[in-house]
């Protein structure tokens, strides 16, 4: 008896901007990243959908077999939702439904023919000038690269993501039919009288949902502008909540290549030691969470905060910079110390941290 064939399950990730939808490459398989906003239906100005497979093939060193086992990540997929009615009658939605239709066959599994990037008719090393004469071999010649490649997408995993701005309003209109009052718990229509094990689109059926995207159902995505056939090819749907100040604090200080480590190194190139107090870091994260934009908002705040020190420090006698909570709040400028005043700098930093411990 032959073992059953295990099919892939494509994934749709929904969440606010800056909530870390971009996935790291942790498996030894080819991985390509594309932006759905540049895709158009074949034959129109813009990128063909097949470009995502060409990028995957390039990541696989032009090995069609390795590419057929790879991962294709497409961001901003919410931008290919069908345009709302009201446009010119008979006009084609080449960047919306047209792109969805083009993605259908690839996600379901088909053989996609893609051209080799920069390939020529004769291939590299086969021009008239370099072609060896009859009976002679040139070991330095590179074998010609095929002009076209065929990639089977049956086992290619597609991961799609987007912010889906406005989808929460679609969900709200649906769940509001079974809820009364502003403080009523938002529950899905499929939660009542259903088995808790059938929760493929929900995080929990025992709590109030502060994130409306947790209540998303396929019908909501269809109303949002996706064709049913497209949604049916995305069996795994998950949502991401907005980043909290605690999440932003970890991103700001703990992750590899964090912003704090980057600016510390930047000032270090000028022979300057820069320190941030805990209260300052917490205030930076609070501001970023309040403004929205997720982790992307952190850099904007840091750039504005350190703009003056970055201009004043190079070529000056400043050797120590301290950023405390009052600096972040705009109540005072960054604190500076010159060479030989290191003890005073560290004492000021220790005093700030002592105040933080007493109030925390």
C-alpha positions as CSV (number, residue, x, y, z in Angstrom):
1,X,0.0,0.0,0.0
2,X,1.5,3.3,-1.0
3,X,1.9,6.0,1.7
4,X,-0.5,8.9,1.4
5,X,0.8,12.1,-0.3
6,X,1.1,14.9,2.3
7,X,0.0,18.1,0.6
8,X,1.2,21.5,1.6
9,X,-1.0,24.1,3.4
10,X,-0.5,27.6,2.1
11,X,-0.6,30.3,4.8
12,X,-2.3,33.8,5.0
13,X,-0.9,36.1,7.7
14,X,-3.0,39.2,8.7
15,X,-1.8,41.9,11.0
16,X,-1.0,45.6,11.5
17,X,2.0,47.2,9.8
18,X,5.3,46.7,11.5
19,X,4.2,43.6,13.5
20,X,7.0,41.4,12.1
21,X,5.2,39.6,9.3
22,X,8.4,39.2,7.4
23,X,9.7,35.6,8.1
24,X,13.3,34.6,8.6
25,X,14.8,31.9,6.4
26,X,15.5,29.1,9.0
27,X,15.3,26.1,6.7
28,X,17.8,25.0,4.1
29,X,15.4,25.6,1.2
30,X,15.2,28.4,-1.4
31,X,13.2,31.4,-0.2
32,X,12.0,34.4,-2.2
33,X,10.3,37.6,-1.2
34,X,8.0,39.6,-3.4
35,X,5.6,42.5,-3.1
36,X,2.1,42.1,-4.4
37,X,1.7,45.8,-5.2
38,X,4.0,45.5,-8.2
39,X,2.1,42.5,-9.7
40,X,-0.3,42.9,-12.7
41,X,-2.1,40.5,-14.9
42,X,0.1,39.1,-17.8
43,X,0.3,41.5,-20.7
44,X,0.0,44.7,-18.8
45,X,2.6,47.2,-17.5
46,X,4.1,45.9,-14.3
47,X,5.6,42.6,-13.0
48,X,4.0,39.3,-14.0
49,X,3.1,37.0,-11.1
50,X,5.6,34.5,-12.5
51,X,8.4,36.8,-11.2
52,X,8.0,35.4,-7.7
53,X,8.9,31.9,-9.1
54,X,11.8,33.4,-11.1
55,X,13.2,34.9,-7.8
56,X,12.7,31.5,-6.1
57,X,14.6,29.9,-9.0
58,X,17.4,32.4,-8.7
59,X,17.6,31.7,-4.9
60,X,17.9,28.0,-5.7
61,X,21.0,28.7,-8.0
62,X,18.8,28.0,-11.0
63,X,18.1,24.4,-9.9
64,X,14.4,23.7,-10.8
65,X,14.2,20.7,-8.4
66,X,15.4,22.7,-5.4
67,X,13.1,25.6,-6.4
68,X,10.1,23.2,-6.5
69,X,10.7,22.6,-2.7
70,X,11.1,26.2,-1.8
71,X,9.0,28.9,0.0
72,X,7.5,32.0,-1.8
73,X,6.6,34.9,0.5
74,X,4.4,37.6,-0.9
75,X,3.8,40.7,1.2
76,X,1.1,43.4,0.8
77,X,-1.3,40.8,-0.6
78,X,-4.3,42.8,0.7
79,X,-3.5,45.3,-2.0
80,X,-4.7,42.8,-4.7
81,X,-8.3,42.7,-3.4
82,X,-10.9,43.5,-6.0
83,X,-11.5,47.2,-6.5
84,X,-14.8,48.4,-5.2
85,X,-17.6,49.0,-7.7
86,X,-18.0,52.4,-9.3
87,X,-15.2,52.3,-11.8
88,X,-15.6,52.4,-15.6
89,X,-18.0,49.8,-16.8
90,X,-16.2,46.9,-18.5
91,X,-12.8,47.9,-17.2
92,X,-10.4,45.2,-16.2
93,X,-9.0,45.0,-12.7
94,X,-5.5,43.9,-13.8
95,X,-3.9,44.7,-10.4
96,X,-6.6,43.1,-8.3
97,X,-8.7,40.2,-9.4
98,X,-6.4,39.6,-12.4
99,X,-3.5,39.0,-10.0
100,X,-5.6,36.7,-7.9
101,X,-6.5,34.6,-10.9
102,X,-2.8,34.4,-11.9
103,X,-1.8,33.2,-8.4
104,X,-4.5,30.5,-8.3
105,X,-2.8,28.1,-10.6
106,X,0.6,28.5,-8.9
107,X,-0.8,28.0,-5.4
108,X,-2.8,25.0,-6.4
109,X,0.2,23.4,-8.2
110,X,1.2,23.8,-11.8
111,X,4.3,23.8,-14.0
112,X,5.4,27.4,-14.4
113,X,7.8,28.3,-17.3
114,X,10.0,31.2,-16.4
115,X,12.9,32.8,-18.4
116,X,16.5,32.9,-17.2
117,X,17.3,36.4,-16.0
118,X,19.7,38.0,-18.5
119,X,19.9,34.9,-20.7
120,X,20.7,35.2,-24.4
121,X,19.7,33.0,-27.3
122,X,23.1,31.3,-27.6
123,X,23.9,31.3,-23.8
124,X,27.0,32.5,-22.1
125,X,30.3,31.3,-23.7
126,X,28.8,30.3,-27.0
127,X,29.3,33.5,-29.1
128,X,31.1,33.3,-32.4
129,X,34.3,34.7,-30.9
130,X,34.6,32.1,-28.1
131,X,33.1,29.1,-29.8
132,X,35.9,26.5,-30.1
133,X,36.8,25.2,-33.6
134,X,36.0,21.7,-34.6
135,X,38.2,19.1,-32.8
136,X,39.3,21.6,-30.1
137,X,38.1,21.9,-26.5
138,X,38.3,25.0,-24.4
139,X,38.1,24.1,-20.7
140,X,37.5,27.7,-19.7
141,X,34.1,27.8,-21.4
142,X,31.0,28.0,-19.2
143,X,28.2,25.6,-20.3
144,X,25.3,27.4,-21.8
145,X,22.5,28.2,-19.5
146,X,19.0,27.3,-20.7
147,X,16.8,30.3,-21.8
148,X,13.7,28.8,-20.1
149,X,13.1,26.8,-16.9
150,X,10.1,24.8,-15.8
151,X,9.3,24.8,-12.1
152,X,6.6,22.5,-10.6
153,X,4.9,24.5,-7.8
154,X,2.9,21.6,-6.4
155,X,5.3,21.5,-3.4
156,X,6.1,25.2,-3.2
157,X,4.8,26.7,0.1
158,X,3.2,30.1,-0.4
159,X,3.1,32.4,2.5
160,X,1.0,35.6,2.0
161,X,0.7,38.5,4.3
162,X,-0.8,42.0,4.6
163,X,-2.2,44.6,7.0
164,X,-5.8,44.2,5.7
165,X,-6.8,47.8,6.6
166,X,-10.6,48.0,6.8
167,X,-11.1,44.2,7.3
168,X,-12.0,44.8,10.9
169,X,-14.9,46.9,9.8
170,X,-16.2,44.0,7.7
171,X,-15.9,41.7,10.7
172,X,-17.5,44.3,13.0
173,X,-20.6,44.6,10.8
174,X,-21.0,40.8,10.8
175,X,-20.5,40.2,14.6
176,X,-22.6,43.2,15.5
177,X,-25.7,41.4,14.4
178,X,-25.4,39.1,17.5
179,X,-24.1,41.7,19.9
180,X,-26.0,44.5,21.7
181,X,-24.3,47.6,23.2
182,X,-20.8,49.0,23.0
183,X,-19.4,46.8,25.7
184,X,-20.9,43.5,24.4
185,X,-18.4,40.7,23.8
186,X,-17.6,40.1,20.1
187,X,-18.2,36.5,19.3
188,X,-18.2,34.8,16.0
189,X,-21.5,33.4,14.6
190,X,-19.8,30.0,14.1
191,X,-18.7,29.9,17.8
192,X,-22.2,29.3,19.2
193,X,-23.1,25.7,19.4
194,X,-19.9,24.6,17.6
195,X,-17.1,22.2,18.8
196,X,-14.2,24.1,20.2
197,X,-11.8,22.0,18.2
198,X,-13.1,23.5,15.0
199,X,-11.3,26.9,15.4
200,X,-9.1,27.2,12.4
201,X,-9.8,30.9,12.2
202,X,-9.9,31.8,15.9
203,X,-7.5,32.0,18.8
204,X,-10.0,31.2,21.5
205,X,-13.8,31.0,22.0
206,X,-13.6,31.6,25.7
207,X,-12.6,35.3,25.8
208,X,-13.5,38.7,24.5
209,X,-11.6,39.5,21.3
210,X,-9.8,42.8,21.5
211,X,-8.3,42.1,18.1
212,X,-11.2,41.8,15.6
213,X,-8.9,40.0,13.1
214,X,-9.0,37.0,15.4
215,X,-12.7,36.6,14.4
216,X,-12.1,36.5,10.6
217,X,-13.9,34.0,8.5
218,X,-13.5,33.2,4.8
219,X,-16.8,35.1,4.0
220,X,-15.2,38.3,5.5
221,X,-12.2,38.0,3.1
222,X,-14.6,37.5,0.2
223,X,-16.5,40.7,1.1
224,X,-13.1,42.4,1.5
225,X,-12.4,41.7,-2.2
226,X,-10.9,38.3,-2.6
227,X,-12.5,35.7,-4.9
228,X,-13.6,32.5,-3.1
229,X,-11.3,30.3,-5.1
230,X,-8.3,32.3,-3.9
231,X,-9.3,32.1,-0.2
232,X,-10.0,28.3,-0.5
233,X,-6.3,27.8,-1.5
234,X,-5.2,29.4,1.8
235,X,-6.3,26.8,4.5
236,X,-4.1,28.2,7.2
237,X,-5.1,31.7,8.3
238,X,-3.4,33.4,11.3
239,X,-3.5,37.0,12.7
240,X,-0.9,39.1,14.4
241,X,-1.8,41.6,17.2
242,X,-0.3,45.1,17.4
243,X,3.1,45.2,19.1
244,X,2.9,46.2,22.8
245,X,5.5,48.6,24.5
246,X,7.1,45.5,26.0
247,X,7.4,43.9,22.5
248,X,8.9,47.1,21.2
249,X,11.4,47.2,24.1
250,X,12.7,43.8,23.2
251,X,13.0,44.9,19.5
252,X,14.8,48.1,20.5
253,X,17.4,46.5,22.8
254,X,17.5,42.7,22.6
255,X,17.3,41.5,19.0
256,X,20.4,41.1,16.8
257,X,21.2,44.4,15.2
258,X,18.9,46.3,17.5
259,X,18.6,50.1,17.1
260,X,20.3,50.7,20.5
261,X,23.3,48.6,19.4
262,X,23.4,50.4,16.0
263,X,23.5,53.9,17.5
264,X,25.9,52.8,20.2
265,X,28.3,51.6,17.5
266,X,27.7,54.8,15.4
267,X,28.7,57.0,18.3
268,X,31.6,54.6,19.1
269,X,33.1,55.4,15.7
270,X,33.7,58.9,17.0
271,X,35.1,57.7,20.3
272,X,31.9,58.5,22.2
273,X,30.1,56.4,24.8
274,X,26.3,56.8,24.7
275,X,23.9,55.4,27.3
276,X,20.1,55.3,27.5
277,X,18.4,55.0,30.9
278,X,15.6,52.4,31.3
279,X,13.0,55.1,31.8
280,X,14.2,56.7,28.5
281,X,13.9,53.4,26.6
282,X,10.4,52.8,28.1
283,X,9.3,56.2,27.0
284,X,10.6,55.7,23.5
285,X,8.6,52.4,23.2
286,X,5.5,54.0,24.7
287,X,5.6,56.8,22.1
288,X,6.1,54.2,19.3
289,X,3.1,52.2,20.4
290,X,1.0,55.3,20.7
291,X,1.8,56.5,17.3
292,X,1.3,53.2,15.6
293,X,3.4,51.8,12.8
294,X,4.9,49.0,14.9
295,X,8.6,48.5,15.0
296,X,9.2,50.8,12.0
297,X,8.2,53.7,14.2
298,X,11.1,53.2,16.6
299,X,13.7,54.4,14.1
300,X,11.9,57.6,13.4
301,X,11.8,58.4,17.1
302,X,15.4,57.5,17.6
303,X,16.5,59.6,14.6
304,X,14.7,62.7,15.9
305,X,15.9,62.1,19.4
306,X,19.6,61.8,18.4
307,X,19.7,64.2,15.5
308,X,21.3,67.0,17.6
309,X,23.9,64.8,19.3
310,X,24.9,63.3,15.9
311,X,25.7,66.8,14.6
312,X,27.4,68.1,17.8
313,X,29.5,65.1,18.8
314,X,31.9,64.7,15.7
315,X,34.9,66.9,16.0
316,X,34.1,68.1,19.5
317,X,35.4,67.4,23.0
318,X,32.3,65.4,23.9
319,X,33.1,61.8,25.0
320,X,30.0,60.8,26.9
321,X,26.3,61.2,26.0
322,X,23.4,60.3,28.3
323,X,19.7,60.1,27.2
324,X,17.2,60.1,30.0
325,X,13.5,60.3,30.2
326,X,13.4,64.1,30.2
327,X,15.4,64.1,27.0
328,X,12.9,61.8,25.3
329,X,10.0,64.0,26.6
330,X,11.7,67.1,25.2
331,X,12.1,68.7,28.6
332,X,15.9,69.1,28.1
333,X,18.7,68.4,25.7
334,X,21.0,65.4,25.7
335,X,23.5,65.4,28.5
336,X,27.2,65.7,27.5
337,X,30.5,65.1,29.3
338,X,34.0,65.7,28.0
339,X,37.2,63.6,28.2
340,X,38.2,63.0,31.9
341,X,34.6,63.3,33.1
342,X,33.7,59.6,32.8
343,X,33.2,59.3,36.6
344,X,30.6,62.0,36.5
345,X,28.9,60.4,33.5
346,X,28.6,57.0,35.1
347,X,27.4,58.5,38.4
348,X,24.6,60.4,36.6
349,X,23.6,57.2,34.8
350,X,23.6,55.3,38.1
351,X,21.5,57.9,39.8
352,X,18.9,57.7,37.0
353,X,18.8,53.9,37.3
354,X,18.4,54.2,41.1
355,X,15.3,56.4,40.6
356,X,13.9,53.9,38.2
357,X,14.2,51.1,40.7
358,X,12.5,53.1,43.4
359,X,9.5,53.9,41.2
360,X,9.1,50.6,39.5
